[in-house]
């Protein structure tokens, strides 16, 4: 599961908009759309976020930061 799929899953499971997600974790909507959208074919494998952002998302929404970063849990 790629990062874009994991982030979209969090947004869907939380029943919030991408705008709300971006606001709650302090990132721009544009950055979130780059991370979660189909910006360019073949680029999803190159999308990454920092461990600090993964931790923030995990704390805000109750997900394991390792899963957010890598698709696996500790």
Buried (B, 14 or more C-beta within 10 A) or exposed (E): EEBBEBBBBBBEEBEBEBEEBBBBBEBEEEEBEBBBBEEEEEEBEEBEBEEEBBBBBBEBBEBBBBBBBBEEEE
